[in-house]
């Protein structure tokens, strides 16, 4: 029997995906996801009414059709890539580590995997929410869930939480290599498209600095270290620098909004503008996602392509996400090794 007290459990956590591309499964997923107080931070009663009486009932049937377009014979790409990452990382790290994957919503259940870690008696726990830029609705909700869950354990292991890694040199290199596969110099324009957030959530991060007057589009300000908007722009600058892109060659935009009070500029509006200006071929990069999913494969690859054509454009090309790219595995390995050293130092 393996003694796990001197081993480190490494837990990779993503948002999640329905168990299958059906309306009931999508309803279950959306119900858990959108009822999270960190995801929709409206007053409780308003959140419950909006989510459970309007968004889930009306959105689930449409989303189920989109998931059917995304699904592969092996299942959800998010789950498939998570397992590939786990397997390859385990091989790369060796017996000193046990690599596990979980989803914040649905399966593999974060609660069940954490209890598996508890029952196995690991002495150290390293949690990596696989979101490059910190946001309360992604990394924040994972951290909160993990802290609440392990707070009741009899033995609480040494714990390290990786909050973000958008500026890790290997992460930048990995995404740069993905972009280079599409010869960015041959496209009319590049869009770095990030998942949107309500503006009110950005205001909460730095309440004394008005986002409308912030300089984060130019440089990362001191107050912007954990501001999602600021780190998205910084990610873009790092990638543009690695690719030697001049400023007029690319734009930053935000997708997947629920209403107009979300981060701007909007990706769909930016594409329409580019099409009307005569741009025919646009390359779209999504550096907030480390694995392809509904928001990349379907929203960008299919819906934005149709939108672009409608307004006179010809081609929107999605840059494949990191998925199981060898440099992404190397990135995770380096993050884990560094995180494990900090645990050992504290111990």
N, C-alpha and C positions, 0 to 999 in steps of 0.2 A: 504493500500500500504506500502510495506517494505521500510524503510529508509536505504539505503545502504551506506550512507556517513561514518558510523562508522563500517562498515563490511569490511572484507578482501576477495578479490577475489583471489583464488589460482588456478594458471594455470599450468597444467602438459603438457609438450610439448615433443613429440617424433619426429623422422625423418619423418615418413610417409609411406604410402603404396598406391599402385594403388587402384582405386575405385572398380575394378573388374579384374579378371585374364584374360584379353583379350589384344591382341596386341595394339589396339588404346589406351586403358587405361594405359598400361605399358609405351607406348611412351610418353603420357602426363606427367606421373610421372617422368620418366627418364629425359625428357626435362627440367623440372623445377629443378630437383635435381642436374643434372650435369652441368647446366648452372650457378649455384651459384658460384660466384667468390671465395668463401671460400672453396668450395669443390674441384674444379679443378682450381688451382691458376697459370695456365700457362698464357703467354701473351694472351690478349683478342682474337685477330684474330685466333690464334692457337687453343684456347679453343673452339671457335665457330665452326671452321672447324672440329676439332676432335670429338666434341660431336654431332653436328647436321648432319654431313655427314658420320660419321663412326660408333661411339659407339651406338647411339640411333637406327639408322636403322638396324644395324646388331645384336644388343644385345636384342632388344625388343621382337622379336619372340621367342628366346630361353628363355628369362626371363618369358614370358607369360606362357610357358609350366611348368616352375618351380613353378610359382605362383599357377597354377592349382593343383599341387601336395600339396601345402601348404594350400590352401583354405579349409574352413570348411563350413558346412551348414549355420552357422551364419555370415560368411564373413572372413575377414582377422584376424588372431589371434592377430595381433598388435592392431587393432581397438577393438576387443572383450575384450581383457585384459585391455585396456585403460578405457573402460566404466565400467568394473567391479571395477577397482581401484577407479574411480571417485565415484561410488555409495557407496562403502564401506567406503571410506574416508569421504564422506559427512555425513554418518551415525555416524562415529566416532567423527567428529569434531563439529557437531552441527550447530546452526543457526548463530553463529558468523562468519562463513566462508561460502563462496560459491565456490565449487570445479568445475572446468571446465577442459576439455581436448582439445588439438588441435594438429595438425600435421604441421610441418614446410613446408611440400609439400603435396598437395592434401587435403583430408578432414578427420576430421573436419578442416576447413580452419583457420589457425592462424589469418589471417587478420579479418575474420568475427567474430571469438570469441573475439578478442581484441575490436572490435567495439561494440560487445554486452556488454562487460565490461564497456566501455566508456558510452554507452547509459543508463546503469543501475546505473551509478553514484557512483560506489564503491570508498571509500576514500583511500583504500590501495590495492596494487597489489603485490602478491608474485608469482614469476615465477620460476618453477623448470623444466629446461630441464633434462629429465630423463636419462642422460648419466653419469655414475659414475665418469669417468675420463674426465677432460677438454680436448677438442680439438677445434681448430678454425673452423673445418668443421662440428661440431655438436653443442656444447654449444655456440660457438662463433657466428655462423650464426643465432641461435635463438635470442641471445642477441642483435645482430645488427638489426635484423628485428623488435624486440619489441621496441628498442630505437627509431628507425626511425618512426615507426608507431605512438607511443604516443607523439612524439615531436611536432606533429601538433595539439594535443588536446587542447581545451580551458582550461580545468582543468586537470593537470597532477597529478595522485595520488601518494601517498607515494609508493616507489617501492623498492623491494628487489629481486635480482637475485641470485639464488643458482648456483654457478659455477661448483661445483663437490662435491661428497660425498663418494668417494671410500673408505675412511678411517673411515667412520661412524661405530661405534661399532655394531649397529643393522644391518647395511648392511652386514658387515662381518659375523655376526651371521646367518643372513638369508641365505646367500649363503653357509655357512658351513653346515647348516642343510640340504639344498638341496643335497650337496655332500655326506653327511653321509647316505642319503637314499640309496645310491648305494654301501655302504660298501667299501670305497676307499682302504682299506687294502687288499682287495681280488683281486685287479687288478694289472697287471704287471707294469703299468706306468700311470701317470696322465699328461695330457697336459692342461695348462691354455692358452686358445686361445683367442686372442684379435683381434678386427677388425684392419686391417692394415692401414697405412698412408704413403704417399710419404715421403721419408727421407728429402726432401727439406723443408717440413713443420716443421719437428722437428728442423732443423737447424735455422729456423726463430725464434723459441721460445727462444733459447739461442745462439745467433749468435757468441758469443765470446768463446763458448765451443764446441769443435768438438764432435758430438755424437759418433764417432768411438772411442774416447778416454775417454768417460764419464764412471763414476763408478756406474751408476744407477742400474746396474744388481746386485750390492752388497748391496747398501744402497741408500736411497733417498738423493741426494745432495741438497745443499741450492738453486742452480739455477733451480732445477727440480720440483718446486712446481706446476707449470702449464705445465710441459712437459709431453705429453701423454705417451711417452715411459717410462719415469721414474715412473709415477704413476701406469702404468700397472705392472711394476716389484714390486712396493711397495704393490699393491693390492694382488699380488701373495704371497709375504712374509707374509702379514697379514693373508691370508687364510691358508697358509701352517702352520703358527704358531698355528692358531685355531684348525687345524686338526692334529697337531703333526706329520707333514710329514717331513721326512729327505730329504735333498737336492737331493739325487740321485733318489728319488721316483717320481720327477716331472720335467717338462720342461715348459718354457714360449715360445710361438710362436705367429705369426701374420697371419691372414687369409684374404681372399677376396681381394687379390692384383690385380692391373691392369697390372703391369709390374714388372721387376726385381729391380727397383729403389725404392722399398717400404721397410718398416721395416722388418728386419730379426731377427731370423730364421723364415721361412715360415712354417705354420702348415702342409700343404700337404707334404712338403719335410721332416719334422720331423717325420710324420707318416710313410713315406716310409723307412726312416732310422731305425726307431724302428722295423718295420716289418722285415727288412733285418738282424737286430741284434737278431732276434728270439722272440721278444715280440709278444704275441698272443692276449692279451686283454688289451685295452687302454681306460681309462675313460677321456673324454674331457669336460672341464668346460669353459664356455664363460662369464667371469665376466664383460665384457664391455656392455652386453645386459641385460636389466632388464625384457624383454619380448621376448618370442620365436618368430622367424621371419624367413625369407628366409635364412639368413646367419647361423642360428643355426639348425633349423629343417631339411632343405634340404641340405645345403652345408656340415655341419658336420654330421648330422644324416644319410644322404643317399650317397652323393657324396664321402665323406671321407671313409665311410664304404666300398664302392666299390673299392676305391683306395687301402685301407689297405689289403683287401682280395687279390687283384691282385698281391701284393708283398709278400704274404705269411702270413699275419695276419689273425685273425679270427673275432674279434669283436671290433668295435668302439662304445662306449656307450656315448651318449650325456647326460650330466646332465641337467635336465629341468631348464629353467630360473626361475626367481622369479615370473613372471606372476602375479597371485593374491594371493600368499602365505601370510598368516596372518602376518608373521614377516616383510614382505615387506610393508604391510599396516602400521604396527607399525613404521617402519623406516620412511616412508613418513610423518606420523602423527608427529613424534618427530622433523623432519626437519622443518615442517610447524610451529609447536608451537614455536620453537627456532627462526625461521625467523620472525614470527609475533612479537615476543618480541623485536627484533632489530628495526622493523618498529615503534613500539610504543615508544621506547626509543628516536629515532630520532624525532618523532613527538612532 
